Amino acid sequence: MNAVQAYNLDPILPLLLIAGLLATLPLVWVYRRQGVVDRRGALTLWCLFLTFDLVLLGAFTRLSDSGLGCPDWPGCYGTSSPVAAHGAIAQAQAELPDGPVTHRKAWIEMLHRYLAGAVGALLVVLTAWGWRDAVRVKAMPTEGVRFGVPWWPTWTLLWVLVQGAFGAWTVTMKLWPAIVVLHLLGAYMLLVLLIMQIVGTWGQRIVVSGRVRPLLWLALVLVVLQAASGAWVSANYAVLVCDGFPQCQGRWWPAMDFKQGFGVWRPLGMAADGAALTLQSLTAIHMAHRLLALLCVGVLLILVAVLRGFPGLRRYLLALSGLLALQVLTGLGNVLFNWPLASALLHTGGAGCLVVLVVALLVHTVGGVPERAGRGMHHA
């Protein structure tokens, strides 16, 4: 296959135009909303919705082996679309019919980049809108809109630029597992920044007992670690190394090499010393995810039990219970049914939703002593 320049900025202007056009539809919808605050809130919700779609599309790109469908960045063989790069893609596919570059994979990869550009364009508008409103009132937001304009949208925009850099490195560094994991966690962080603005601005804070907040923080740490562990399993293609449950390879404790499996800075499929990853190292990656899942599920079940005492958090309780069941079922489905695409996508999306939900709970609650009569219904 002919060498391809890793970074080629020639198509940057057409790509920006495509991003702007894709962002037009939600912007037109938002413009028709009545009231400045409602419009800004609607735009934030659009950003959250499209970012979640972006996470799923990114997972689909990875799971369909399309991460190198266009081996350069930000375009495809120095062009803005697979249509313009048809000749180069055809040549690469002819040389390696089962290789990383095909017309289908190129389209999947570029659709992911187009949507990422649209999200970035919407965040530019949201940030500019926030600063305009802040200048108009000549003051920062009041306590009632503490997560509103202008700083949170600004930080979110800066973070999406960081995400763009990791997206570029994912391609140019040929899917290094550490970069893939950081890129996925960065996408979850983007979801967190958006949900904090929505819940923190328009949601009423509910007073909970002192035991709830530490439990929420513990749950957040474990959920993030579990999400990172799952991303590490997927990025190293270690899902199918265990073909049974609860045992792995017919054993409760199979042979494992944690040192090689968790050598972080290395190319895909290789250890830090350049040797190929062994079965034992892949098994260690998989089993670590299972063991951490047991701890994570245990803590989340305790959290579900505790939240039952706060009727004001009933929606969170139902969502947390549903997501926990989804993660367990899809996790088992990945192993028992040979990593089906739908199950893998739901598992990735569910992990992101769990992170967002726990963060939303932290933003929505405040420590204290709830009024006895309300049992958690008191609003701050």
N, C-alpha and C positions, 0 to 999 in steps of 0.2 A: 504494500500500500504506500502511495506517495506520502512524503512528509507534509504535514499541515502546520501552518503557523498557529501557535497556541492562542495568541491574542491578535485579533484583527478587528480594528475599530472602523473599518470602511463602512459597514452597514449600520452604524450607530444612529444616524439621522432617520432612515426608514424605520428602524426598530422603535425609536421614540414616537414616530408618527403612528405606528400600529398601536403602541401602548395608549396614546392619547385617544385614538378612535375607540378602543375597547372601553376606556374609562368614560366615554361620552354617555352611554346608556344609563348607568347608575347616576351620573351627575344630572342628567335631564330629569330622571325620576325624583331625585332629591330636590331639585329646583322647584318642583311643583308642590313641595310641602309648604304648609303655612307656618310661619314663625321661625325666627332665626335659630333658636335653640333646638326646635324640632328638626330643622333641616340639618343642623350639625350632628345631632344625634342619629338621624337617619343615615347620614354619610358614614358615621362611625360604624353603624351596624352593617352597612354595605361592605366596608373594609374588613370587618370581622368575618362576614359570610364568604367573601371572595378569598380571604387568607386561608380559611379552612379548606375551601376548594383547592387552593394552591398546595396545601399540605398533602391532600389526597392525590392530586395530580403528580406531585413530586414522588410520592410513594409508588404510584403506578409506573412512573418513569423508571424508578429503580427496580421494581419487581419484574418489569417487562424487559429488563436488560437494555434499556434505551438511554442510559446515562451518558453514553458516548455516541449517540446517534448522529450528533454533529460534533466532531472532535475538536472544534475551536470555539472561541467565545468572543463576543456575545452572539454572533450570527451563526450561519451554517456554511462552511467553506467560503467565508468572506462575503456572504450574501445575506439578505434579510429573510429568506424563506427557502424551504426545500425545493420549491418550484425552480427558483433561480439556480439552485445547486444541483439540479437533476443530473447533469453529466458527471460531476465528481462523485455523487452518491452512487450512481450506476456503476462507475468504475470500481469503487471500493467494494461494492456488493459483489461484483463479478469476481474480484480477487479473493474475497472471503464471503461466500454465500451465507454462512452461519456466523459471521463476525459481528462486531458491535455496530456497524454502519449498514443500515438498510433504509429504504424509503419510509417504511412504517415507523421505524425507530426515530428517524430524523424528524418526522412530523410530531411524534409524541414529545420529543425533547424540545422542539421549538414552540409547541403549544404551551408547555410549561414556562418557557421564557416569556412568551407573549403575556400570559396571565400575570406573571411576576411584574412585568413592566406596567401593566394596568393597575395593579395594587399600588405600586410605587407612585404612579401618577395621581391616584386618588389621595394618597397620603400627603403628597405635595399640596393638593388643594385643601385638605383638612388642616394642615399646618398653617398655610397662608390665611385661611379663614379665621383660625384661632388668633393669630397675631393681629389681624385686622380688627377683630372684636375687642381685643385687649387694648389696642390703641384708641379705639372709639370711646371706651369707658374710662380710659386713662388710669386704669388700675388693674391689678391682677384679679383673677376670679375670686368670688366670695367663698365663704366656707361651704355654702350650698352646692357649689360647682367646683370643688377643690381639685377634681380630676379632669376638669375641662380645659379650656384654652389658657395659655398657649403652650405650656411646657410639655405636657404629656404627648400631644401630637408631634411636637418637635422631636422628642426622644424616640418616638415610634418611627418617624421618618429616618432619623439617624441609624436606627437599628436595621431598617430595611436596606440601607446602604451596606451595612456590615453583611447582611444576608446575601446581597448581590455579590460581594467579594467571595464569600464561601461558595456560592453557586459557581463562580468562575473557577475557583480552585478545585472544586469537585471534578470539573471537566479536565482542566489542564494538568492536574496531578493524577489523572486516570483512576478515579474512584478510590483513593486512599480511604480506608475505613474510618480513620479518625476524623477526616474532613467531612465524610458523609454523615457521621454521627453528630458532629457539631452543627452541620447545616440543618439537620432535622430538629435538633434541640433549639436552634436559633429560630426556626419556624414556630415552634411551640412558644418561645418567648415573645414572638410577635403577636400571637394570639393572646397571651397574657397581658401585654401592654394595652391591647384594644379592649379586652373585657374589663380591665381595671378602670378605664375611662367610662365605660358604660355603667357598670355597677356603682362605681364611686361617685359618679355625677348625679344619677337619677334614682339610685336605690337608697332606701332608708336603712340605717344601721340598726341592728338588733343586738340588744344586750344579752350576753350569754354568761354562764358561770365560768369561773376561772379555769376549770379543767379542760374546757373546750378548746381554747386558743392554743395551748401547748400541743394538744393532740392534733389540731389542724396543721401546725408547723411540722410536726413529725410526719404526718401523712404527706405533706407537700414534698419534703425531702425524699421520702421513700418512693413516691410516685415519679419524681424526676429521675432518681437513680434507676428505677425500673424501666422508665422510658429510654434512658441512655443504654441500659443493658439490652433492651429489645432491639434498639437501633444497631448495637454492636453485633448482635446475633445475625440480623438481617444483612448488615454491610459485609459480614464475613461469610455469608451463605452457610450458616451453621444450623439452620432450622431443622433440616432433615437428617442431621447426624444421629439424632435419637428418633427411632421409628416406633416407639411405644410409650405408654404412660400407665402407671407412674414410674415404671422402670425405664432405663435407657440402655439399649443394646443388651437387653435381657438381664441387667444387673441393677441393684440399687445404688451402687457406687462404682461406675465404670472407671477404667484407666483415664486419667486426665493430666494435662500439662498446663497448669495455670500460668506459669511464667511465660511460655511462648504464646499462649492464647491471648494474654493481656499485655503483650508488648505493643504499646500504643502507636508509636510513630514508625510505620512500615507500609510498604505497598500492599495492594490487594492480593491475597493468597500467599503472601510471603512473610517470613519471620524477620525480625530486625537484622539478623545476620545474613539475610539473603536466601536462606533455605526455604523450601516449601513448607507451609503449615501442615502439621501432622494431624492425624485423626484424633489423637489425644488432646491436642490444643483446641480443636473445634469442639470436642466434647466438653471441655472445660468451659468454653464460652456458653454453650447451650445450658449446661447444668447450673452455672452461676445464675443465669436468668431464671431458671425454675426455682432455685432456692430463695432468691430475692423475692420472687413472686409470692411464695408462701408467707414471708414476713409482711409484705405489702398488703396482701389480701387480709391477713389477720388484723392489722392495724385499721384498715378501712372498714372491716366488719365491726370493730369496736366503735369506730366513728359513727357508723350507721346506727348502732344501738344508742349512743349518746344523743344523737340528733333527734331521736324519737321524743325526747323530753322537751323539744322546742317547736311548738306548732307553727311558729312564724317561719321556720326553715323547712317546712314540709316539702316544698318543691325541690329543694336541694337534696333532701332525703330520698325522694323518689328517683331523681336523676342519678344520684350516687349509687343507689342500689341497682338501677338498670345498667349503668356503665360497668359496674363491677361484674355483674352477670355476663355482660357482653364480652368483657376482656377474658374472663375464664373460659367461656365457650369458644371464642375465636382462637384463643391460645391453644386449647386442646385440638380444635379443628385443624390448625396449621400442622400439628404433629401427626394426627391420626389420619388425615385425608390428603397428605402429600402436598401441603402448602398451597391450597387453592387460592387463586388471586383475590376473590371476593373476601374470603376470611382474612387474608393478610392485610388488605386495605382497611377492613373494619377494625382490625386490631391496632393498626397505626393510628387511625382516626380516633378510636376509643381512648388510646393513651393520651393524645392531645386534649381530648375533652376532659379527661380526669384531671390533668394538670390545670386546665382552665377553671374547672369546677371548684377545685380546692382553693385556688387563688380567689375566685369570686366569693367563696365563703369567708375567707380571711378579710376581704374588703367589706363584706356585708355585715360583719359582726364586730362587736367591741366587748372586751372583757369587763366584767363587773358582777353584780348580784342582781339577777332578774327579779322583777316584782313577783311575789309569791302567787298572786291571783292570776297573772298572765302567763306564768311558767314559760318565759322566753319570748313573750309577745311584745315586751316593752321596746319602743323605738327610741334610738338616741337622736 
